[in-house]
Amino acid sequence: MDFGEVAALIAAIAFAMLVLILVLPILRLRHTVDAATRMINDLNDRTAPLLGEVNTTVKNVNTALDQVQTSLDGVNLQLAKVDTMTNHAQNITANVANLATVVSAAAASPLVKVAAFGYGVRRATAARRHLETEREVRDTIKQQQRGRRRGRR
């Protein structure tokens, strides 16, 4: 055996010892990888039904949203009609207010004249009554004074 063969034998023994030393961590790593594979497969088995349920829920929500959108479109249409009716009512109210202004202006002038005439008649009547009362009082006083003068003579 020459030196090269001894070196090869030592290298082979060292390699064999290295393999023996690395076998245990490699076996443990294999068990870890197997456990991780089993967990991933289990997770995959569990998530598939969940994803199916999520898809069904999303479809139901989309259907409900479509129904809500349809309802909102109907409500918006009705609101547009109500807005039109409100505008018409506002125009009618403005027309009635204008008409009331015109009628009150037309009726107010003659009513003011009638009220002024009535006030004037009342004042004239009151003044006339007052003058008649004064005349009666003067006549009464004159008669009393005449009666006194006659009584002194």
Phi, psi and omega per residue, in radians:
M1 nan 2.184 -3.106
D2 -1.725 -3.092 -2.989
F3 -1.159 -0.626 -3.125
G4 -1.168 -0.680 -3.131
E5 -1.230 -0.642 3.125
V6 -1.146 -0.725 3.138
A7 -1.123 -0.693 3.124
A8 -1.165 -0.679 3.136
L9 -1.153 -0.733 3.135
I10 -1.149 -0.705 3.125
A11 -1.142 -0.670 3.139
A12 -1.182 -0.698 3.131
I13 -1.176 -0.746 3.124
A14 -1.095 -0.703 3.122
F15 -1.148 -0.697 3.129
A16 -1.137 -0.693 3.130
M17 -1.188 -0.657 3.101
L18 -1.107 -0.730 3.123
V19 -1.131 -0.748 3.135
L20 -1.124 -0.668 3.138
I21 -1.204 -0.647 -3.091
L22 -1.464 -0.207 -3.109
V23 -1.123 -0.757 -3.091
L24 -1.103 -0.863 3.087
P25 -1.117 -0.601 3.133
I26 -1.167 -0.675 3.108
L27 -1.160 -0.713 3.101
R28 -1.138 -0.689 3.107
L29 -1.116 -0.667 3.113
R30 -1.099 -0.745 3.112
H31 -1.115 -0.677 3.119
T32 -1.133 -0.769 3.123
V33 -1.130 -0.698 3.100
D34 -1.096 -0.752 3.131
A35 -1.116 -0.740 3.118
A36 -1.117 -0.690 3.114
T37 -1.106 -0.743 3.122
R38 -1.122 -0.715 3.131
M39 -1.143 -0.692 3.119
I40 -1.151 -0.736 3.115
N41 -1.121 -0.736 3.114
D42 -1.106 -0.760 3.105
L43 -1.083 -0.727 3.106
N44 -1.097 -0.715 3.119
D45 -1.141 -0.610 -3.125
R46 -1.388 -0.601 -3.074
T47 -1.371 -0.436 -3.133
A48 -1.037 -0.860 3.092
P49 -1.136 -0.624 3.125
L50 -1.106 -0.732 3.112
L51 -1.122 -0.627 3.072
G52 -1.112 -0.743 3.111
E53 -1.162 -0.671 3.099
V54 -1.112 -0.730 3.108
N55 -1.085 -0.737 3.115
T56 -1.108 -0.735 3.125
T57 -1.109 -0.744 3.126
V58 -1.105 -0.711 3.101
K59 -1.096 -0.748 3.120
N60 -1.109 -0.727 3.119
V61 -1.121 -0.735 3.114
N62 -1.094 -0.688 3.097
T63 -1.108 -0.779 3.129
A64 -1.106 -0.712 3.118
L65 -1.124 -0.665 3.084
D66 -1.099 -0.716 3.116
Q67 -1.136 -0.708 3.109
V68 -1.122 -0.718 3.124
Q69 -1.082 -0.724 3.104
T70 -1.098 -0.756 3.122
S71 -1.107 -0.749 3.131
L72 -1.129 -0.634 3.078
D73 -1.088 -0.725 3.091
G74 -1.113 -0.736 3.125
V75 -1.116 -0.733 3.121
N76 -1.094 -0.681 3.097
L77 -1.100 -0.778 3.123
Q78 -1.146 -0.665 3.100
L79 -1.113 -0.628 3.091
A80 -1.121 -0.697 3.101
K81 -1.145 -0.728 3.117
V82 -1.121 -0.668 3.110
D83 -1.088 -0.730 3.101
T84 -1.092 -0.765 3.134
M85 -1.130 -0.662 3.121
T86 -1.129 -0.716 3.089
N87 -1.089 -0.720 3.112
H88 -1.124 -0.740 3.123
A89 -1.110 -0.649 3.107
Q90 -1.123 -0.737 3.103
N91 -1.113 -0.726 3.130
I92 -1.104 -0.745 3.133
T93 -1.082 -0.736 3.114
A94 -1.116 -0.715 3.121
N95 -1.116 -0.736 3.128
V96 -1.132 -0.707 3.117
A97 -1.096 -0.755 3.102
N98 -1.104 -0.737 3.122
L99 -1.102 -0.733 3.116
A100 -1.101 -0.668 3.101
T101 -1.109 -0.783 -3.141
V102 -1.119 -0.777 -3.124
V103 -1.134 -0.738 -3.126
S104 -1.186 -0.626 3.103
A105 -1.175 -0.696 -3.129
A106 -1.224 -0.663 -3.091
A107 -1.485 -0.421 -3.048
A108 -1.207 -0.704 -3.087
S109 -1.078 -0.884 3.095
P110 -1.151 -0.609 3.136
L111 -1.146 -0.656 3.113
V112 -1.156 -0.713 3.127
K113 -1.133 -0.720 3.119
V114 -1.139 -0.725 3.140
A115 -1.133 -0.718 3.126
A116 -1.137 -0.716 3.111
F117 -1.092 -0.781 3.127
G118 -1.081 -0.692 3.103
Y119 -1.117 -0.755 3.129
G120 -1.094 -0.727 3.118
V121 -1.104 -0.748 3.135
R122 -1.100 -0.725 -3.140
R123 -1.168 -0.725 3.135
A124 -1.128 -0.716 3.119
T125 -1.120 -0.749 -3.137
A126 -1.147 -0.707 3.131
A127 -1.132 -0.701 -3.140
R128 -1.137 -0.752 3.094
R129 -1.067 -0.725 -3.141
H130 -1.108 -0.722 3.116
L131 -1.139 -0.716 3.125
E132 -1.110 -0.691 3.128
T133 -1.162 -0.733 3.103
E134 -1.088 -0.748 -3.138
R135 -1.081 -0.756 3.122
E136 -1.100 -0.722 -3.137
V137 -1.156 -0.732 3.118
R138 -1.095 -0.771 3.127
D139 -1.070 -0.701 3.141
T140 -1.135 -0.750 -3.139
I141 -1.140 -0.743 3.130
K142 -1.080 -0.744 -3.139
Q143 -1.129 -0.666 3.117
Q144 -1.161 -0.696 3.140
Q145 -1.180 -0.687 3.102
R146 -1.122 -0.715 3.134
G147 -1.127 -0.588 3.129
R148 -1.265 -0.712 -3.141
R149 -1.136 -0.710 3.131
R150 -1.186 -0.581 -3.126
G151 -1.273 -0.359 -3.129
R152 -1.503 -0.431 -3.078
R153 -1.383 nan nan
